[in-house]
Amino acid sequence: MQAFQALFDRLDQLTGTNAKVTALAEHFRSVPADDAAWALTLLLGKRRRRLITGRRLREVLRERTGLPEWLIADCHGQVGDSAETLCLLWPEVRDRLTPIESDLPSAITDQPLHWWMTTLLPHISNLQGDDQADAVLALWQRLPEGQHFIVNKLLTGGFRVGVSTGLISRSVAQAFELEESLIVQRLMGGFDPTGEAFRRLTALADAQEQRNSGAPYPFYLASPLEPDRLREEPPEHWQLEWKWDGIRGQLIHRGTGVYLWSRGEELVNDSFPELVEVGAALPDGSVLDGEIICWAEQDDAPLGFDVLQRRLGRKQVGATLRRECPMRFIAYDLLEHQGRDLRSEPLQQRRQRLDILLKQIDHPEQWRLAASPCWPLASWQGLDQERECARLRRAEGLMLKQIDSPYLAGRKRGHWWKHKLEPMTLDAVLLYAQAGSGRRANLFTDYTFGLWSESEEPQLVTFAKAYSGLNDAEILELDRWIRRNTLQRFGPARSVKTELVFEIGFEGIHPSKRHKSGLAVRFPRILRWRRDKPAAEADRLITAQNLIDHR
């Protein structure tokens, strides 16, 4: 644990990327594999089971120290983080507590990280009532105060540190003199925090490794279009595709296995069994990159994302759901063919291979597997006009891809760009506000907006929540206004005077029985503060409902 604490402190002080990579590489190279595996898991920030809630830790502090609940709550409201709140309050109460007898090792900080993560912390989590409170208090008393924060974070499952996944992959590769792309590939699909898994991760490449694996390749991501960067390039060097509104995925057939992975590194075979079935018709050694999307066989355009949401997370899919939410895999790219990695080949060649491959598919439902249309860019002047056609296709916009581009990993700028449709917009009234978290825990930054109903006496009906779009100066100004114009408090939320209007942008809209307005929107955010508009002139629900027909 001391080595991991030292790494955490060092990363917190470093600002340069190379310095962070060096620090991480030294750590991974110097600690035992079991500890390196847990350090890697924690640094990657993958969601873990919460061992004890922050609320429970605050409760232990209150019960055993006599601190008033209002004081702890107020401190937590100011700091916005339970682990940090407990660290700040501990020095004020430590001397008034009687030492707790426990069976914890005397040199607890000398214990390895994997012991903390697999033995001690799960043991405390499994205790109940007073036994758990005693164990937590004994742990705090034994720990040096400099380690309270990190241990509290590990307990609550909220451990985060400012290093990206790419930076971590680079550091592991540097530590063990491997190709970074190999580490990225091996980390796809998850990592089990064991010494054996870490040794496999850092072993020399095996020629049969890819052949026997169901793991996907790292996804290549497009960047928002920068028109000025491209105007001088010949348009014939670029191809266009529709940007479909589904879930990016890779469909893999290797050996006897078929694997469907989402971009979030989740294996989603159970949610989309019909795509796995048709994927079995692909030749062995095939990897397709594409979009998982709801699209009926006879339709010219896909169904909305709201239909797709009904399939997400399903472990079993019945006949009714299959019928009402028909699935397709719309392929963009061919990454592997007959077991050979094609990612370094030009896109144009990969697409030609893809078209040939899909024509050879022999399956009763081969319509579920199709290539996404692509066509050459005629001119830069006509690009926006092409993009507007996306609405008719129920697409989010266009993709621009260089015809000779390789398939890279991550968001590498230059080869692939996305040109999304302008967002739908509505003017809505601020109804509620809630404090943010982290560095904005002291500010009201989470907002709920409403539209006018169609009743004889129109009422404002909650429509959407938004958390982004304002600059720092606007957030401060709005925070002061909210505090002066609060009408009621509902726990952490406040209702405010219905006076302020904001333009809200969003990517899609669909009916929803879960929302009071009967509508739900995708990716809402604040576009601007409409200081020029009184609340009475904000949009009505009927305006939002009419947008459904134009999505």
C-alpha positions in Angstrom: 0.0 0.0 0.0 2.9 2.4 0.7 4.1 2.0 -2.9 0.6 2.8 -4.3 0.2 5.8 -1.9 3.6 7.1 -3.1 2.5 6.7 -6.7 -0.8 8.5 -6.1 1.0 11.4 -4.4 3.6 11.6 -7.2 1.0 11.6 -9.9 -0.9 14.3 -8.0 2.2 16.6 -8.2 3.3 15.9 -11.7 1.9 17.9 -14.7 3.9 16.7 -17.7 2.6 13.6 -19.6 6.1 12.1 -20.0 6.8 12.5 -16.3 3.6 10.7 -15.5 4.4 7.9 -17.9 7.8 7.4 -16.3 6.3 7.3 -12.8 3.7 4.7 -13.8 6.2 2.6 -15.7 8.6 2.6 -12.7 5.7 1.5 -10.4 4.5 -1.3 -12.7 8.0 -2.6 -13.2 9.0 -2.5 -9.5 6.0 -3.9 -7.6 4.8 -7.6 -7.5 2.4 -8.7 -10.2 -0.5 -9.0 -7.8 -0.1 -5.4 -6.7 0.6 -4.2 -10.2 -2.7 -5.8 -11.3 -4.7 -3.9 -8.7 -2.9 -0.7 -9.3 -3.7 -1.0 -13.0 -7.4 -1.7 -12.3 -7.7 1.2 -9.9 -6.0 3.6 -12.3 -8.1 2.6 -15.2 -11.1 3.7 -13.2 -13.3 0.8 -14.1 -16.5 0.6 -12.1 -16.1 -1.5 -9.0 -18.5 -2.7 -6.4 -18.9 -0.2 -3.7 -17.7 -1.8 -0.4 -19.2 0.9 1.9 -21.2 3.9 1.0 -19.9 7.4 1.8 -23.1 7.9 3.7 -22.3 5.0 6.0 -18.7 6.3 6.6 -20.2 9.7 7.6 -22.6 7.9 9.8 -19.8 6.0 11.6 -18.0 9.3 12.2 -21.1 10.9 13.6 -22.0 8.0 15.9 -18.5 7.5 17.3 -17.4 11.1 17.7 -20.5 12.9 18.6 -20.1 15.5 15.8 -23.6 16.9 15.0 -25.2 15.6 11.8 -25.8 19.1 10.5 -22.0 19.9 10.7 -21.0 16.8 8.8 -23.7 17.4 6.2 -22.7 21.0 5.8 -19.1 20.1 5.4 -20.0 17.4 2.9 -22.1 19.9 1.0 -19.2 22.3 0.8 -16.6 19.7 -0.2 -18.8 17.5 -2.3 -16.8 14.3 -1.5 -17.3 11.9 1.4 -13.6 10.7 1.5 -12.3 14.3 1.6 -14.9 15.4 4.2 -13.8 12.6 6.5 -10.1 13.4 6.1 -10.7 17.1 6.9 -12.8 16.3 10.0 -10.7 13.5 11.4 -7.9 15.7 13.0 -10.6 17.5 15.0 -11.9 14.4 16.6 -9.0 11.8 16.8 -7.7 12.8 20.2 -11.1 12.4 21.9 -11.5 8.8 20.9 -10.6 5.7 22.9 -8.4 3.4 20.9 -10.3 0.4 19.4 -8.9 -3.0 19.9 -8.7 -5.0 16.7 -6.8 -7.8 15.0 -5.4 -5.5 12.3 -1.7 -6.0 11.7 0.5 -3.6 13.6 2.3 -2.5 10.4 -0.8 -2.2 8.4 0.7 0.1 5.8 3.4 -2.4 5.0 0.8 -4.8 3.8 0.6 -5.2 0.0 -2.1 -3.5 -2.1 -3.6 -6.8 -3.2 -4.1 -7.8 0.5 -6.0 -4.6 1.1 -8.2 -5.1 -2.0 -8.9 -8.8 -1.6 -8.8 -9.4 2.1 -9.1 -6.4 4.5 -11.5 -4.0 2.7 -14.0 -6.8 1.6 -13.9 -8.1 5.2 -14.9 -4.7 6.6 -17.6 -4.4 4.0 -19.1 -7.8 5.1 -19.4 -6.8 8.7 -22.6 -5.4 10.1 -23.7 -2.7 12.6 -21.3 -2.0 15.5 -18.8 -4.5 14.3 -18.4 -2.7 11.1 -18.2 0.7 12.8 -15.5 -0.6 15.2 -13.5 -2.0 12.2 -13.7 1.3 10.3 -12.7 3.4 13.4 -9.8 1.0 14.2 -8.7 1.3 10.6 -8.7 5.1 10.8 -6.8 5.1 14.1 -4.1 2.8 12.7 -3.6 4.6 9.4 -1.3 7.6 9.0 -3.4 10.6 8.2 -1.8 10.9 4.8 -3.4 7.6 3.8 -7.0 8.3 5.0 -8.1 9.8 1.7 -7.0 7.0 -0.5 -8.4 4.3 1.8 -11.7 6.0 2.1 -11.8 6.3 -1.7 -11.1 2.6 -2.1 -13.9 1.7 0.4 -16.5 3.9 -1.4 -15.5 2.7 -4.9 -14.9 6.3 -6.1 -11.2 6.2 -6.6 -10.1 8.4 -9.5 -6.7 9.9 -10.5 -5.9 12.2 -13.4 -4.4 9.7 -15.9 -6.0 8.6 -19.1 -6.4 5.0 -20.3 -4.0 5.8 -23.2 -1.4 7.1 -20.8 -1.6 4.0 -18.7 -1.3 1.7 -21.7 1.7 3.6 -22.8 3.4 3.3 -19.4 2.8 -0.5 -19.2 4.3 -0.8 -22.7 7.3 1.3 -21.7 7.8 -0.7 -18.5 8.0 -4.0 -20.3 9.3 -2.9 -23.7 6.2 -3.9 -25.6 4.2 -2.2 -28.4 1.6 0.1 -27.0 -0.9 -1.2 -29.5 -0.5 -4.7 -28.1 -1.2 -3.5 -24.5 -4.3 -1.6 -25.7 -5.5 -4.7 -27.5 -5.0 -6.9 -24.5 -6.9 -4.5 -22.2 -10.0 -4.5 -24.5 -12.8 -6.4 -23.0 -11.8 -5.9 -19.4 -9.0 -6.9 -17.1 -9.1 -9.3 -14.1 -7.0 -7.9 -11.2 -4.8 -10.9 -10.6 -1.1 -11.5 -10.8 -1.6 -14.1 -13.5 -3.6 -11.6 -15.6 -0.9 -9.0 -15.3 1.8 -11.4 -16.3 -0.3 -12.3 -19.4 -0.8 -8.6 -20.2 3.0 -7.9 -20.1 4.2 -11.1 -21.8 5.9 -11.2 -25.2 3.5 -11.4 -28.1 2.4 -14.9 -29.1 1.7 -15.6 -32.8 -1.5 -17.5 -31.8 -2.7 -15.0 -29.3 -5.0 -13.1 -31.7 -6.2 -16.2 -33.4 -7.5 -17.8 -30.1 -8.9 -14.6 -28.7 -12.4 -13.1 -28.8 -11.2 -9.7 -27.8 -12.0 -6.7 -30.1 -9.5 -4.3 -31.6 -9.3 -0.8 -30.0 -11.9 1.4 -31.7 -10.9 4.3 -33.9 -13.0 7.4 -33.1 -13.7 10.4 -35.3 -13.3 14.0 -34.2 -15.7 16.9 -34.7 -15.2 18.5 -38.1 -12.7 21.3 -38.4 -13.7 22.7 -41.9 -10.8 25.2 -42.1 -8.3 22.4 -41.7 -9.7 20.5 -44.8 -10.6 23.2 -47.4 -7.3 22.9 -49.2 -7.4 19.1 -49.5 -8.8 17.6 -52.7 -12.4 16.4 -52.0 -11.8 13.2 -54.0 -9.5 12.0 -51.3 -12.5 11.7 -49.0 -15.6 9.5 -48.7 -18.8 10.1 -46.9 -21.0 7.8 -44.7 -24.0 8.3 -42.6 -23.5 8.7 -38.9 -26.0 6.3 -37.6 -27.6 6.7 -34.2 -27.0 3.3 -32.6 -24.3 1.7 -30.6 -20.8 1.3 -32.1 -19.7 -2.3 -32.0 -17.4 -5.0 -33.4 -18.7 -8.3 -34.6 -16.1 -11.0 -34.4 -16.0 -14.6 -35.6 -12.9 -16.5 -34.5 -12.6 -20.3 -34.2 -15.9 -21.6 -32.8 -16.8 -18.3 -31.1 -18.9 -15.3 -32.1 -18.5 -12.1 -30.1 -20.3 -8.8 -30.2 -18.6 -6.0 -28.4 -19.8 -2.5 -27.7 -17.5 0.5 -27.8 -17.7 0.5 -24.0 -15.9 -2.8 -23.9 -19.0 -4.8 -23.0 -19.8 -8.2 -24.5 -23.4 -7.8 -25.6 -24.1 -11.2 -27.0 -27.1 -11.8 -24.7 -28.8 -8.5 -25.6 -28.5 -9.1 -29.4 -28.6 -12.9 -30.0 -29.9 -12.6 -33.6 -26.7 -10.6 -34.5 -24.6 -13.3 -32.9 -26.5 -15.9 -34.9 -25.9 -14.2 -38.3 -22.3 -13.5 -37.2 -21.7 -17.2 -37.2 -22.1 -17.1 -41.0 -19.0 -14.9 -41.3 -15.8 -16.7 -42.3 -13.5 -17.7 -39.4 -11.1 -14.9 -38.7 -13.4 -12.0 -39.4 -13.8 -8.8 -37.5 -16.3 -6.1 -38.6 -16.6 -2.6 -37.2 -20.1 -1.1 -37.4 -23.3 0.0 -35.7 -25.7 -2.0 -33.7 -29.1 -0.5 -34.6 -32.8 -1.2 -34.6 -33.9 -1.5 -38.2 -36.8 -3.5 -39.6 -36.1 -5.6 -42.7 -38.6 -3.8 -44.9 -37.8 -0.3 -43.8 -35.7 2.3 -45.6 -34.5 4.0 -42.4 -33.7 2.8 -38.8 -36.0 3.1 -35.8 -35.2 5.6 -33.1 -32.6 5.2 -30.3 -35.5 4.9 -27.8 -36.4 1.6 -29.4 -32.9 0.3 -29.2 -32.8 1.2 -25.5 -35.3 -1.5 -24.8 -32.7 -4.1 -25.8 -29.8 -2.7 -23.8 -28.6 -4.7 -20.8 -31.0 -7.6 -21.5 -29.8 -11.1 -20.5 -32.7 -12.7 -22.2 -34.6 -11.5 -25.3 -38.0 -13.0 -26.0 -39.9 -13.3 -29.3 -42.0 -10.2 -28.6 -38.9 -8.0 -28.1 -37.2 -9.5 -31.1 -40.2 -8.6 -33.2 -40.8 -5.1 -31.8 -37.1 -4.2 -31.8 -35.5 -5.8 -34.9 -31.7 -5.6 -34.9 -29.2 -5.1 -37.6 -25.4 -4.7 -37.7 -24.5 -2.0 -40.2 -20.8 -2.6 -41.1 -18.4 0.3 -41.6 -15.1 -1.5 -41.9 -13.4 -4.8 -42.1 -10.6 -5.0 -39.6 -9.6 -8.7 -39.9 -10.1 -11.1 -42.8 -9.1 -14.8 -42.6 -7.3 -14.1 -39.4 -5.1 -11.3 -41.0 -5.1 -7.9 -39.4 -6.1 -5.4 -42.1 -6.0 -2.2 -40.0 -2.9 -0.8 -41.7 -4.3 -1.2 -45.2 -6.1 1.8 -46.9 -9.7 2.3 -46.0 -10.7 2.0 -49.7 -9.2 -1.5 -49.9 -10.8 -2.6 -46.6 -14.2 -1.4 -47.8 -13.8 -3.3 -51.1 -13.0 -6.5 -49.1 -16.0 -5.8 -46.8 -18.4 -5.6 -49.8 -17.1 -8.8 -51.3 -17.3 -10.6 -47.9 -20.9 -9.6 -47.2 -22.1 -10.7 -50.6 -20.8 -14.2 -49.8 -22.8 -14.5 -46.5 -25.3 -17.4 -46.6 -27.8 -17.1 -43.8 -31.6 -17.0 -43.7 -31.5 -13.6 -42.1 -28.5 -12.1 -43.9 -30.4 -8.8 -44.2 -29.4 -8.2 -40.5 -25.8 -7.8 -41.7 -25.2 -5.0 -44.3 -22.6 -2.5 -45.3 -23.3 1.1 -44.5 -23.5 3.2 -47.7 -20.5 5.3 -48.6 -19.9 7.6 -51.5 -17.2 10.1 -52.7 -17.2 13.7 -51.6 -18.0 15.8 -54.7 -17.1 19.2 -53.3 -16.5 21.0 -50.0 -19.2 23.5 -51.0 -21.9 20.8 -51.1 -20.9 19.2 -47.8 -23.5 21.0 -45.6 -26.3 20.2 -48.1 -25.3 16.5 -48.0 -25.4 16.6 -44.2 -29.0 17.9 -44.2 -30.1 14.8 -46.0 -29.3 12.9 -42.8 -32.6 13.8 -41.3 -34.4 11.9 -44.0 -32.3 8.9 -43.3 -32.8 9.2 -39.5 -29.0 9.6 -39.1 -27.1 12.0 -36.8 -25.1 13.5 -39.6 -22.2 12.6 -41.8 -18.8 10.9 -41.4 -15.9 12.0 -43.5 -13.1 9.5 -43.9 -9.9 9.7 -45.9 -9.9 7.0 -48.5 -6.4 5.9 -47.8 -6.6 6.1 -44.0 -5.5 3.2 -41.7 -7.7 2.1 -38.8 -6.0 3.6 -35.8 -6.8 3.4 -32.1 -8.6 6.1 -30.1 -9.3 9.7 -31.3 -6.4 10.4 -33.7 -7.2 13.6 -35.6 -6.7 14.0 -39.3 -8.2 10.9 -41.0 -11.8 10.7 -39.7 -14.2 13.5 -39.0 -17.8 13.6 -37.9 -20.2 16.4 -39.2 -23.3 16.1 -37.0 -26.6 17.8 -37.7 -27.3 21.0 -35.9 -29.0 20.2 -32.6 -32.8 20.5 -32.1 -33.5 23.5 -29.8 -36.2 24.7 -27.5 -36.4 27.7 -25.2 -37.2 26.4 -21.7 -37.7 27.9 -18.2 -35.4 27.1 -15.3 -37.4 25.4 -12.6 -35.0 23.6 -10.2 -31.3 23.7 -9.4 -29.0 21.3 -7.5 -25.4 21.6 -6.4 -22.7 19.9 -8.5 -19.9 17.6 -7.3 -16.2 17.7 -7.0 -14.7 21.2 -7.6 -18.2 22.6 -8.2 -19.8 21.1 -5.1 -20.3 24.7 -3.8 -22.2 25.8 -6.8 -25.6 25.1 -8.3 -24.7 23.6 -11.7 -27.3 20.9 -12.3 -30.5 22.4 -13.7 -34.0 21.3 -14.5 -36.1 23.1 -17.2 -39.7 23.2 -18.1 -42.0 24.0 -21.0 -45.6 25.4 -21.0 -48.4 22.9 -21.0 -51.4 23.1 -23.4 -54.1 23.5 -20.7 -56.5 26.4 -20.4 -54.2 27.8 -17.7 -50.8 26.8 -18.9 -48.4 25.3 -16.3 -44.7 24.7 -16.6 -44.0 21.0 -17.0 -40.5 19.6 -16.3 -38.9 18.7 -19.7 -35.1 18.1 -19.4 -32.1 18.3 -17.2 -28.8 19.9 -18.3 -25.4 20.1 -16.7 -23.2 21.8 -19.3 -23.1 24.7 -21.7 -22.5 27.7 -19.4 -19.1 29.3 -18.9 -17.6 29.8 -15.5 -18.7 33.5 -15.2 -22.3 32.5 -16.2 -22.3 29.7 -13.6 -21.2 32.1 -10.8 -23.8 34.6 -11.9 -26.6 32.0 -12.1 -25.5 30.5 -8.7 -26.0 33.9 -7.0 -29.4 34.3 -8.7 -30.5 30.9 -7.5 -29.6 31.6 -3.9 -31.5 34.9 -4.0 -34.6 33.5 -5.7 -35.1 30.1 -4.1 -38.8 29.3 -3.4 -38.5 25.8 -1.7 -35.9 23.2 -0.8 -36.3 19.5 -1.5 -33.3 17.9 0.0 -30.3 19.0 -2.2 -32.6 20.6 -4.8 -34.2 24.0 -4.9 -37.1 25.3 -6.8 -36.7 28.9 -8.1 -38.7 31.7 -9.4 -39.8 30.9 -13.0 -38.2 33.9 -14.6 -35.1 32.7 -16.5 -35.1 31.3 -20.0 -32.4 29.2 -21.6 -32.0 27.7 -25.1 -31.6 23.9 -24.7 -30.1 21.9 -27.5 -30.5 18.1 -27.9 -29.8 15.4 -30.4 -33.1 13.5 -30.5 -36.6 13.4 -29.0 -39.0 10.6 -28.5 -42.2 9.8 -26.4 -41.6 8.5 -22.9 -44.0 7.3 -20.3 -41.4 7.8 -17.6 -41.4 11.6 -17.8 -44.1 13.9 -16.7 -43.9 15.8 -20.0 -44.4 12.5 -22.0 -41.1 13.2 -23.8 -37.5 12.4 -23.4 -34.5 14.0 -25.2 -30.9 12.8 -25.9 -27.8 14.7 -24.8 -29.5 17.9 -23.6 -27.2 20.9 -22.9 -27.5 24.6 -22.6 -26.7 26.5 -25.7 -27.3 30.0 -24.4 -28.9 32.1 -21.7 -31.9 33.9 -23.3 -31.7 37.1 -21.4 -33.8 38.7 -24.1 -36.8 36.5 -23.5 -39.4 36.5 -20.7 -40.6 33.2 -19.3 -44.0 33.6 -20.8 -42.4 33.4 -24.3 -40.7 30.1 -23.7 -41.7 27.1 -25.9 -44.7 24.9 -25.3 -45.0 21.2 -25.1 -46.8 21.0 -28.4 -43.7 22.5 -30.1 -41.5 19.8 -28.6 -44.1 17.1 -29.7 -44.0 18.4 -33.2 -40.2 17.8 -33.3 -40.8 14.1 -33.0 -42.0 14.0 -36.6 -38.9 15.7 -37.8 -36.2 13.9 -35.9 
